[in-house]
């Protein structure tokens, strides 16, 4: 068989194990690649589920939900879905078949060669750097999203230590339920996960606090056996008890055994036997509750006919096998389809799949017909989920109202996990409405509720949101500390998407704090996630942050390769913020290379597209880049026109975080026109604004520009105190180090110049040191003594 095959816009190379879409390399896990490859290699027939499992895992004793999850991700990678089935078709009751038209690909698949070295750039004044603006959508589990934009902050630049996360507060009664061991035919595999929610529901109905199952499922993916899982659950979740279950199908019916374990204590066992698995589980759960001194009547009640369907759907949703969940919803008997609990599951599946409009419509329809005397918790879940959907749809005011209503419904109910999520959703909505103090108060209450619920993943999501709020409040050091804690919380769970958010946000915060090496290290850790991210947006976020971190340390070629790949993404036009970030980063490198025409062409067309308020930071960055490029091209009249347009727009934007950068643009315009008194006034205003906020990147940006201008004028005496502000950053910032070399050369301090030059060369990477700076200065200048570094 040919080793390189094409289907649609995709090419799969079976020899190099690469999958590309329109030339762009897709990051897929080994199992997803193996699934696609095996189905393609056997596309002449249907492949049975057991056969596919044996090919992908090397054995056939894999839960159907695990296979369904891999097939789901394989479909996404192939540009397919469970509804369309244009590439992978489900053969009901048997397995899957590859149906996309597939042909041998004979195009040259060689990767492009490394570009030739660029000619020496034309020297220009160092471009002022700033933290790139991109709103990070936090992919919170059923919690909506909170954007974070770092403009500036109030701290200096402490480096947080990645400490172990604080343990969840012990409530004395949290219970963790592990996946069931099922001794029955394959049709009962759903019980492995479905039983978790089944038992959890009965325990919660009796007033017990059960840790949300997604916490345990995340840990189970890395735990090889039940004992290892129990140890991992104790270490990460700190429950009072762990409940393990065994479901045995016997001739006389079902036997269900529950084991109640306290860490380091004796295990107690309870058994239920009945014709029906759910009835047997209820009997065993009733015995367990009696031992805990809790009401057992509800647990022992005969099962509702809908309960098995709900447990099957829950099992599929827990591993994001949404195709199976939808199929189950379609197969529910007609008489049950109007039941509120089932309709809520449909909305939850739509929400998990990102189909927010469909989820909103389903929830509205459900709530319109839900009587006041209905199950309060079902009602509250529906209202709380409505809040999450409204946040995703950008309806913050409506989301705040829905979350407040959910909290009112939950008053007096022992449902800490749902209360915590509702507070978190209201906090996110209030943050979107610009009410940061109220948002922080809500997140604090969410943290307490989720602590009581033992929901470590939920607490980690609160950390992400609190970090984002710290960014909004201009506190990048506090934001960084939150993101470091979130990473420590998420890592034991292998939560790839959330880890990617924590790490890429760390890159942003480190850049704001002018810590390029730490930003590079955080981006390096994020690269390990690329093969495990379920959506392309997370992958692109990792890539763009990695490129920015590389560019900051002068690794231009690798940075440009990643940026060029992102620029070729087929969906980039629909992601305006990402497009602007990529274009600005490419333009920054082009300017540093002495290619202002290239920089201008990259960003100038974007200005008129970035008119929405949420793109204000990106628009300002494009304008700054355009003006610097026009100056480098000696097109001062056009630069002045652009600066005037920027000032007029900024007046209406009314964002105080832009002040230092706007004054800096005005200073640059006055400097170019020779109006030095006006330039000094604007530079001083910019320094004052940056100093008041206290973010190292902003302080350095202004000081670099001002010191460079003073030295170019020959005003060495006034340059000294301005450049002195850069001493603390010169050991880690290349641009600050270059200014230091300029200063000592102008002062004719040969020994200090030599040390500064060596430092700049060590930081340069692929960036060339300006040729004039490498010429040794002459005799010492006669004039005022240079103050010691510590006094500048």
N, C-alpha and C positions, 0 to 999 in steps of 0.2 A: 504494500500500500504506500501511496505517496506520503511523505513525511510532513508536507506543508499543504494545508487545505484551506479553501476560502468558502465562507458562507456569508452572504450579505456583505456588510462592510468589514467583517471580521476575517482575520487570518490566524489559524492555529498551526504552530510548528511543533510537531510531536517529538522531534529530536532535541530541540533546545528548550522545550517545555515553556513556550511563550505564546500568549494569546494577545493579539493586537486588534484594536478597533480603529479603522481608518488611519492606520499607522501608529496609533498611540498604544504603548504597552500597558496592558491592564494588570493590576496587581490582584491575583486570585490565590487562594490557599491551595496547597497541593491536592487536597481531597476534591475541591471544586474542579481543578484542572483534570484530575483523573476521571471524574464523573463525565465531564464533557468529552474527553478523549475516548473513553470506552464506548460511550453511546455513538460517537461519530464512527469509530472503527467498526461497529456492528450495526450501522444504520440500515442495513438490508432487512433487519428483523426487530421485533420487540425484545427488550432485555428484561428478564425477570428481576424482581426486587432483590431476591437472595443472590442472584448472579452479580448484580450491580454492587451490592454490599461487599461481596467477596473480592471484587475487583478494587474497590476504593479503600476498604479497611483491611482486607486480607482475611476476613472471616465473615460469616453470615449471621452471627448472633448479635445483630445491631438493632436497636429499637427503631421502629418505623419513623418515629418523630425525628431521629437523628438523620436518617436518610432523607426525609422530607426537607429538612433544613438545608442539606447540601444541594439537593435538587433545586430548591428555591434560589440559592445563591448562584448556582450554575445558570439558571434561567436569566437572572439579572445580568450576569457577565456576558451572556449571549444576546442581550437585548431583547429578552423574551419575558413573559409573565405567565402565571398560572391561568389567567383568563384567556390570553391570546393563544398560547401554546403553538407559536410559530416555529420553534426550534425543538423543544422537548415536549412531546405529547404524552399525557398520562394514559396508560392502557388500564382501564378500571379493573381491579381485582387481580392484576398480573404485575405490571411494572411500568416501563417507560420506553419510548422509541424516539430516535432522532429523526425529524421530518424536514428540517431546513434543507434547501437545495445546496449541495456541497460539491465543490469541484477542486481539482488539483490546482494549486497556485504556482505559477512559473515565473512570477516577478522576482526581481532581485531584492532579497530581504536583508541585504547587508546594512548594518548601521552606518550612518554618515560618519566620515572620518572627523577627527578633531580639527577645528578650524586652524588656519595658519596664524602664527603670531601677528598681532596687530602692529602697525607701524607706531613709532613713538608718538604719543598724543601731543597736541598743541597745549602748552601749559595754560591752565585757567585757574582762577581762584577756587579753592576747595569748596565743593558744594556742601551747603549746610544740610546735615542729616537730621532726620526726625523719625519718630516712631510711626511706621506706616499704619494707616487707618483701615481697618476692616472689621465689620461687625461679625463676631463669632457666634453662630447659632449653636447654642448648647443643646445637644440632642438628648434632652432629659427624658427618662423613661416615664411616660404618661404625665409629664410635668410641663410641657410646653417649652419655650425657648427664651433665653435672656441674652440680648446682645451686649457685648462689651466693646467699648472703644477707649483705648488709653490715649488721652490728650496730654495730660501731665499730672503731677501729684505733689504731695507736700513733703514726703520724706527725702532723705539723702539717698544713699544706695547701700543699705545693709543687705547682705546675702543670706537668705534663710537656709537653715540646715534641714535636710530631708529626714526628719525624725519619723519614727514609727507613729501611726495614728493613735490617738487616745482611745482606750477601750470604750465600748458601748456601756452606758450606765446599767448596772445590774439591777433589774426590777424585782428579782426573786421569783418571777413566774413566767418568763418568756419561754416559749416552746419552739424548737426547730424540728421540722418534719423532713426526713430524707426520702429520696425516691424508693418506691416499693420494689421488693423482689417478687417477681411474678412467675410462678410455676404452673404454666398453662400453655395452650397453643398460641400461635402468633396473633390471632385475632384479639387477644386480651393484652397485647403489649401496651395499649394506651393506659392501662392501670398503673404502670410504672410511675408516670407523672400525674395522671389524673387522680390517683388515690391521694396524692399530696394535698390537692385542693379539696377533695372530698372530705378527708379527715380534718383538714384545717377549718373548713366551713362548719363542721359539727362542733369542733372545739371552740371556735369563736362564738357560735350560738350559745354556748354555755358560759360565756364570759371570760374565756382564756385568751391570753395574748400570744398569737402565733406569728413568728417571724415570716414576712412575705417570702413566698416560695422562690422568687427569682434570685434571691440571695443564695439559697442552697443550690439551685440549679447551676448557677455560675461557678460555685465551688466544685460541684460534682463533675464538671467537664475536665478538671485537672486531677481529680482524685481517682486512683486506679482501683480501689476496693472500698467496701463499707467502713472498715476500720480507719483507713486513711481519710475518708470523707468525714467521719465523726471527729477525728482530730482537727481537720481543717475547719469544720463548723465551730468547734469549741474555740479555736484560736481566733477566727475572724468575727464570729457573731456573739460569742459569750452567752449562750442560752442557759437557762436554769436546767432544762431537760431537752433531750433529743428523743424523738419518736421514730423508730424504724419499724417497717411493716413487711409482712410476707403474705402473699395471696396464693393459696394452693387450691387448684381445681381438682376435686376428688369425685369419685363415683356418686357419692351422696350429696354433692353440692360443693360449696365453697367453705374453706377454712381460712380465717384471717387471724394472724397473730400480730399483736403490737408489742413492741419492747420499749419500755420507758427507762431511759438511762440518764443518770446525773453523773457528771464528769468525776471519775474517781470513786463512784459509789456503786452499790449493787444494782443490777438490772432487774426490773420487774416485768412480767409478761402477762398479757391478757389475750383471750381467744374468743372469737365469735364464729359460729357455724350456722349456715343457712343455705337455702337453695340459690340465693342471689348474692353476688359479691358485695354489692352496696349494703344490703341488709346485714351480712356477716360483719362488714367493717363497722357498721353502726353499733352492733352489739358489743364488739370489742372496745370501741371508743367509749361506750357507756360505762364499761367496767373501769377503764382508765380514769374517766372523770370522777367516778365514785371514790377512787383512791385519792384523787386530788381534792376531794371534798367539794366538788362542783356539781351543779344540777346535771342529771344524766338523761332526763326524760326525752329531750329533743334528739339527742344522739341515738337513743334506742328506738325512735319512732320508725315505722315502716318507710322505706324509700319512696320518694316521689318519682313517677315515671320519667320526669324531665331531668332528674339528678344525674343519671348516667350520661345523657347527652351533654349536659353542661360540663361534666368531668372530662369527657372526651375532647370537647372544644378547648377547655383550659389546658389540657395536656399539650395540644398542638400549639397554642399561643405561647406557652412557656418557653418553647424552643423556636418561636417565630416561624413555625411551619404554617404560614397563613393560607396556603393552598388547601391543605388538609382541613383547616378550621372552616374555610368557606364551604368546602364540600360537605362537611358535617352539618353546617347550618342549612344547606340546601336539602339535606336528607332527613331533617327533623320532621316527624309526622305533622300533618297540616293542623291537627287539633292543638298542638303545643306552640305553634309559631307566634301566637299573639301574647304569650306569657311575657311579662316585663323582664324577667331575668334573661330570657333568650334574646329579646330585642336589645338589651343592654350589651350582650356579648357581641352581637352584630356590629354595634357602634364601636366597641373596643377593638374589634378586628380591623375595621376601617381606619380607626385612629392609628393603630400600630403600623398599618400599611402606608400611612401618610396620606390617606384619602380623606382629607379634613372636611371638605364640603359635604361629602357623603355621610361622614360621621355626624356633622352638625345637623343635617336634615333628619337622620335617624333618631338622634337624641331629642330634637324638638318634637318630632312625631310621638315619641315615647312619652315625654313629659306632658304633652298636651292631653294625652288620654290616661294619665296615671292618677287614680283617685287619691284623695287626701289620706284615706285609711290604708293605703298600700304599705308594703314593707318599707319602713323608714330608711334602712340601710341601702336598699336597692335605689330608692328615690335619691338619697344623698350621693351614691356612687354616680348616678346619671347626671346630677347637677354638677358634681365635682369634675367629671369628665368633660362636661360642656365648657367649664372654665378653661380646661387645658386646650380644647379645640379652639376656643375663641382667642387664646393667647397666640396659638400658631397662625391663626388667620389675621392677626394684627388688630383684633377688637379688644383692646386693653380695658376700656371702661366696662364693656359687657362682661369680660372675664372677671373683673373685680367684683361685680355684682353677683355673678354666679358662684364664685368662691365664697363670698360672704353668706349667701343663702345656704350653701352646703354646710358651712360651719354652724349655722343656726340649726339646721336639721340634725347635726351630729351632737349638739349640746346634750349632755347627760348620757351619751352612749360611749361605751368602752371600745372605741375603734381608733386607737392612736395612729395606725399607719395611714388611714384615710384622712384623719384630721391633719396629720403632718403634711400630706400631699396637698390638701386644700389650702393650708397656710402658705406652702411654697408657691402654689399657683397664684394665690392672691399677691404674694410678694413680687412675683415676676410681673404681674399686671401693673402693680403700683410703680415698679421700677420703670416700666415702659411709659407710664404716665408722668414720669419725672418726679415722683414723690419718694426719693431715696430713703429718707428716714423711716417712713412708714413701711417701706419694703424691707428694710433691715430688721424692724421689729417683727414683721411677719416671718422672716426667715429664722429669727431667733426662736420663735414659738414652734416653727416647723422642726427645728433641730431637737427641741425637748420632746415633742411628740414622737418623732422618729427614733429617738433614743429609747423611749419607753416601749416602742414597738420592736426594738432590736433590729431595726432596718438599717444596716450598715451602708448598703448601696444608696438608700435615700439620704443618709447623712452626708455621704460623699457628694451627692448632687447638690445639697445645700451648700457645701464648701465651694463647689463650682460657682453657684449663684452669688454667694457672698463675695467671692473673688471678683466676679464680674461687676458687682455693685461697687466694690472698692475701686475698680478701674474707672467707673462712671463718676465716682466721688474724687477722682484725681489722687488716688493713693496706690500707686503701682507696687510699692514694697509690701503693703498689706495684701494686695491682690496676689502677689507672688507667693506669699506664705500660705494663703488659702489653696492655691493651685498645687503647691507642693504637698500639702496635707491630703488634698483630693487624690493626687497620684498614689500616695501611700495607701489610702483606703481602697482604691480601685484595683491596684495591682494584684492582690491575692485572688481576685475574682476573674482575672483575665478579661475585664470589660474593655474591649478594644476601642470602641467608639468614644467612650467616656475618657479613657486614658489619652486618646489622641487629642481631645479637647483640653484636658488638663495640661498636657505637654506643650501643645501649640500656644496656649495662653501663657505658659511660662516663658516661651520664646519672646512673646510680645513684651512681657513685663521686664525680662532681662535686658531687652533692647532699650526700654525706657530708662532703666537704671544704668545704662551704658556698661553692660557686662557681656561683651560679645563672646567670650569663651564659654561662659555659662549658657548663653543662648544656643551656641553651637552644640554643647553637650546635651541640652534638652531636645534639640531637633534630632540629634543622633539617636536618642532613646526612642523618639517617635517613629524612626524609620523601621524599627522591628515590627511595627503594627501594620505596615502597608499590605501585607498579604492576608490580613485578617479583618479588614474594614469592610462592612457590608454595603456602604454607599459611596458613590464617587465623590460627593462633597467632602467627606472626611479625608479621603485620599488626597484631594486637591489642596485641602487646608494644610496637611502635613507637608506636601511638596512645596507650597509657596513659603511656608515658614522656614523650611530647610534652605530654600534658595536665599531668603533674606539673611539668614544666619551665616551662610557661606559668603555672601557678598560683603558682609560686615567685617570678615576677617581676610578679605582680599582673594578668596578662592573663586575668581570670576568665571572661569570656564565651566566648572561644575554648576555654579549658580545659573549661568546663562543656559546651559543645557536643560536644566529643570524648568526654567522660565519659558524657554522656547517650546518645550513639550506642552506646558500648560496653555500657552498661547494658541497651540494647534488643536486644543480640545474642541470637539464639534459643538458642544453646548455652551461655549464660553459667552456667546452673544446674549444668552438668556441669564447669565450670571454677571451682571454689570459691575458689582462691587469687586468680585474676583478679577474681572477683566481690567478694572482700573488699577488694582493693586499690582497685578502682573506687569501692566504697561509702565507704571511708575517705577517699579524696581528695575525693569530693563532699561528705562530711560536714565535712571541714576547711574547705572554702569556705563551707558553710552556717553554720558557727560564726563564721567571720570576718565574714559578712554580718549576724550577729545573729539567726540562725534556728536556735536550739538544738533546737527540736522536730523540725525537718526532719532535723538531724544525728542525733538520737537514733533516729528511725524508720529511718534508713538502715543503721545499724550494730548496733543492739541485737539484732535477730533473728539476726545471724550468729554471735554468741558461742557458742551451743550447737551450732552446726554445725562449728565450727573446733576439734574436739577432737583430731584426729590430731596427732602430734608434729611432722610437717613443716609444720603451719600455726601453730606456736606464736607466731611473730613477728606474724602477721596477727591472732591472737586477742588478744595483748597490745595491739596498736594499737586494736582495736575497744573493749577495756575502757577504755583511756585516753580515747578519744573519748566513750564513754558517760558516764564520770565528769565530764569537762569540761562536757558538755551538761547533765547533771543539776545541776551547780553553777550554770550560767548560768540554770537554771530555778528556782533556790532550792529544789531538792528534795534537801536535804542528807542526809536519812535514807536515801533510796534510793542516793545516792552512796556513803555509808558502807557500806551493804550490798554494793554492787558492789566497793568497794575491799577489803573483807574476803574476798569470793569470789576476787578477783584474787590477793590475798596467799596464800591457801590453794593455789590452782592453781600459782602461781609456785614455792611451796615444793617441790612435786612435780616441776615442770618442771626445776628445778635447772640453770638456764642463767645463768652468771655475766655474760653480756653484757647481761642485763636489769637488773643491779643499780642503775645510775644512774636508770633510768626508774621502777623500783619505789620507790626512796627518794623520788623526786620526787612520785609519787602520794601516798605517806604524808605528805610535807611539805604538799601541798595540802590533804589532809584535816585535818591539825592546824591549818593556817592558817585554814581555814573555821570551825573550832571555837573559835578564839581561843587555842589552846594554843601560844603563840608560841615558848616555849623549846623545846618538842618539834619545832615546825616548823623552827626554826633548826638543830637537831641533824640533822634529816633532810635539809634543804637542804645542809648541810655535807657529809654523807655522799654525797649525790648528786654534788656538785661534785668531791669527792675521787675518786669512781669514774670520772666522766667525764674528769677531768684525768689519771688514770693511763692511760686508754686513748688519750687525746689526739686524738680526732676532733672537728674544729671544730663540726659540727652538734650533737653531744651536749653539748659544753661550752656552746655558745650556748643550747641548749634549757634547760639548768638555770639558767644565769646570768640569762637573760631572766625566767624565772619567779621566781627569788629576788629579783632587783633590783626587779621590779615589786611583789612583796609588801612589801619593805622600804619602798619609796617610798609605798605605800598606807598603811602604818602611820605614816608621817612620820619614819621612822628614816633620815634622810638620811646621817648620818655613816657608818653601816654599809653603806648602799647604794653609797657611792662605790667602794670596792674591788671589790665584786661587779660593778657596772656597768662598771668599768674593764676587766674581762676581755673586754668586748664591743667595745672601741675598734677592735681590728684587724679586726672583722667588720662594723662599722657602715657602711662604705663600700659594702658589697655585700649586706647582709641588712636587709630592711625592718624586721623585728621588732627587731633589735638597734638600728637607727637610731631607732626609736620610743622605746626605753628611754633612749637617749642624750638625746633631746628632753625626756623626763620628768625625767631627772636634772638637766639644766642649768636647766630651768624651776624645779625645786624649789630649786636653789641660787641662783636669781635672777641667773644669769649671762647677761645679755641677749644679748651678742654671740655667745657660744658657743651659746646656745639658738637664735639666728637661723640660724647656720650648720648646726646639727644639723637644724633644721626644713626648711631648703632641701634638705638631703641626703635626708631622709625623703620629702619630696615627689617628689624625682627618682626614688626607688626604688619609689614607691607603686603605679604603674600605676593600676588601677581601685580600689584599696583606699583608703577614706576615712581621712584623718588624724583621730584623735579630736578633737572640737571644743575641748575644754578645753586641748589642747596648743598650739592656735593663738593663745591669748591671751598677749600679751607679759608676761613676769614683771616684778615691781616692782624695788625697790632691791636692791642686793647684800645677801646674807645675811651676818650677822656670825658668824663661827665659824672653824674650822680652814681653812687655805688648801687649795684643791683641788690635789692633786698634778699635776704635768705628765703629759700623756697617756703619754709614754714610760716613766713610772715606776709606772704603775698595775698 
